[in-house]
Amino acid sequence: MVEIRNILLIGNAGKGKSTLANVITGTNEFEENTHRIRGTSEAKSLEFDHRGLRYRVIDTVGIGDSIRPTGDII
């Protein structure tokens, strides 16, 4: 079994979590949107290998200033 290191991205809506996820993974798999209301609508994850290690990046829905109540997001 391969050990996976998790990278969980949490923060306010529209602050660049999806952009950071794309930079870390070297992909464009995470939908980027500069508009707070239409940002990430549900959590998404992607696994990748780097220098012989396995990682999982988890991009979460923005909290705080999103139109969705924080309780619905968590």
MARPAZA-280161 format. One line per 3 residues: number of its first residue (from 1); their letters; for each residue x, y, z of N, C-alpha, C, O. Coordinates in steps of 0.001 Angstrom, whole numbers, plus 500000, padded with zeros to 6 digits. Example, Ala and Ser with C-alpha at 12.3 -4.5 7.8 and 13.67 -1.06 7.14 Angstrom:
<vovexs>
1	AS	513190 494310 507800 512300 495500 507800 513200 496700 507800 514236 496681 508465  512850 497750 507080 513670 498940 507140 512900 500030 507870 513409 501138 508039
</vovexs>
This chain:
<vovexs>
1	MVE	500843 498816 500000 500000 500000 500000 500888 501247 500000 501845 501345 500769  500558 502179 499140 501329 503411 499006 500816 504452 499997 499612 504688 500096  501729 505062 500720 501346 506138 501634 501063 507400 500821 501866 507808 499982
4	IRN	499903 508010 501087 499518 509233 500384 499556 510396 501366 498984 510326 502454  500231 511452 500970 500288 512676 501773 499193 513607 501264 499136 513914 500073  498326 514055 502169 497210 514919 501800 497562 516387 501959 498184 516791 502941
7	ILL	497152 517180 500974 497295 518633 501016 495884 519194 500910 495284 519167 499836  495353 519700 502010 493985 520206 502067 494004 521723 501956 494621 522404 502775  493324 522251 500939 493276 523694 500710 491953 524233 501241 490883 523890 500737
10	IGN	492038 525078 502262 490862 525656 502909 491029 527166 502950 492123 527668 503209  489943 527890 502694 490007 529346 502783 488752 529993 502244 487819 529316 501813  488743 531299 502274 487596 532060 501793 487395 531861 500301 488324 531512 499573
13	AGK	486163 532092 499860 485824 531983 498443 486585 533033 497636 486753 534169 498079  487038 532642 496459 487689 533580 495546 489097 533989 495914 489575 535021 495442  489779 533215 496743 491120 533592 497198 492250 532786 496564 493409 532962 496938
16	GKS	491934 531898 495604 492993 531223 494861 493287 529784 495223 494335 529263 494842  492395 529122 495946 492639 527723 496305 492747 526832 495065 493654 526004 494974  491830 526997 494117 491851 526179 492898 493083 526484 492055 493682 525575 491481
19	TLA	493459 527738 491976 494671 528116 491246 495891 527459 491881 496742 526918 491175  495980 527503 493199 497090 526866 493904 497086 525358 493663 498145 524763 493466  495910 524735 493677 495813 523296 493415 496357 522970 492029 497058 521973 491861
22	NVI	496041 523799 491035 496560 523584 489682 498074 523751 489621 498751 522994 488925  498602 524715 490329 500054 524932 490352 500754 523746 491015 501752 523245 490499  500237 523302 492145 500852 522189 492871 500855 520919 492028 501853 520199 491992
25	TGT	499732 520638 491345 499617 519395 490572 500180 519507 489160 500362 518496 488482  500456 520728 488713 500952 520923 487356 499897 520623 486301 500222 520204 485190  498623 520842 486656 497511 520564 485741 496571 521766 485685 496821 522806 486294
28	NEF	495498 521593 484946 494386 522550 484946 493098 521826 485312 492025 522172 484817  493201 520829 486174 492062 519992 486560 491086 520690 487504 489916 520314 487578  491557 521689 488215 490710 522384 489182 490165 523649 488532 490925 524482 488038
31	EEN	488845 523784 488536 488200 524923 487880 488518 526212 488622 488219 526350 489808  489124 527148 487912 489466 528445 488492 488402 529459 488109 487945 529493 486967  488011 530288 489075 487026 531321 488814 487290 532472 489761 487391 532272 490971
34	THR	487402 533661 489230 487684 534825 490067 486423 535406 490687 486504 536297 491532  485267 534916 490283 484006 535419 490832 483633 534594 492055 483485 533377 491945  483481 535210 493195 483252 534502 494454 482014 533615 494420 482037 532503 494948
37	IRG	480954 534083 493817 479699 533343 493846 479775 532080 492990 479154 531075 493336  480508 532104 491899 480558 530964 490989 481850 530176 491112 482262 529530 490148  482476 530207 492224 483728 529468 492407 483483 527975 492523 482482 527467 492019
40	TSE	484381 527276 493175 484277 525833 493337 482972 525478 494025 482672 526005 495097  482185 524580 493416 480871 524246 493966 480896 523002 494844 479980 522796 495639  481925 522169 494716 482083 521020 495599 483559 520637 495648 484330 520948 494740
43	AKS	483930 519962 496719 485334 519585 496894 485773 518643 495774 484992 517822 495295  487022 518774 495371 487598 517920 494330 489010 517554 494763 489702 518359 495385  489433 516348 494436 490795 515938 494778 491479 515323 493562 490832 514848 492629
46	LEF	492793 515350 493607 493607 514779 492534 494895 514252 493148 495545 514940 493935  495258 513038 492786 496512 512451 493263 497586 512604 492196 497312 512564 490997  498823 512781 492670 499958 512894 491757 501223 512444 492474 501274 512397 493703
49	DHR	502238 512115 491689 503528 511692 492238 504552 512798 492049 504566 513488 491029  505411 512954 493055 506499 513923 492966 507686 513373 493739 507595 513108 494938  508790 513208 493042 510035 512705 493640 509825 511404 494423 510340 511233 495528
52	GLR	509062 510505 493825 508853 509195 494420 507822 509140 495527 507632 508086 496133  507158 510233 495805 506128 510272 496839 504767 510527 496197 504676 511177 495155  503716 510012 496823 502346 510182 496321 501640 511241 497167 501682 511208 498397
55	YRV	500993 512175 496480 500268 513259 497138 498827 513302 496649 498526 512877 495533  497947 513817 497489 496565 514091 497112 496262 515540 497482 496341 515919 498651  495918 516343 496485 495507 517727 496730 493987 517736 496793 493318 517196 495911
58	IDT	493444 518352 497840 492000 518451 498015 491626 519925 498007 492003 520682 498902  490881 520317 496986 490409 521697 496822 488996 521766 497386 488109 521055 496913  488776 522601 498377 487469 522691 499027 486678 523894 498535 487219 524802 497905
61	VGI	485398 523877 498835 484523 525009 498543 484943 526169 499432 485299 525961 500592  484904 527389 498903 485261 528561 499695 484310 528781 500856 483119 528487 500759  484832 529292 501940 484009 529578 503113 484053 531067 503426 484821 531817 502822
64	GDS	483237 531480 504356 483285 532861 504834 482436 533808 504033 481370 534217 504491  482885 534173 502831 482149 535159 502064 481432 534551 500864 481075 535271 499931  481217 533250 500874 480447 532575 499836 478963 532838 500070 478565 533198 501178
67	IRP	478138 532660 499031 476698 532832 499222 476096 531641 499949 474973 531727 500444  476817 530538 500020 476335 529363 500737 476687 529482 502212 477781 529932 502553  475767 529081 503093 476073 529109 504526 477238 528174 504849 477342 527088 504279
70	TGD	478104 528595 505755 479271 527794 506121 478862 526400 506572 479560 525431 506273  477751 526277 507283 477271 524973 507739 476993 524017 506597 477203 522813 506744  476521 524522 505455 476271 523680 504283 477571 523208 503651 477626 522112 503095
73	II	478602 524012 503728 479890 523695 503116 480628 522646 503928 481203 521707 503377  480605 522813 505240 481324 521901 506128 480571 520606 506217 481001 519689 506916
</vovexs>
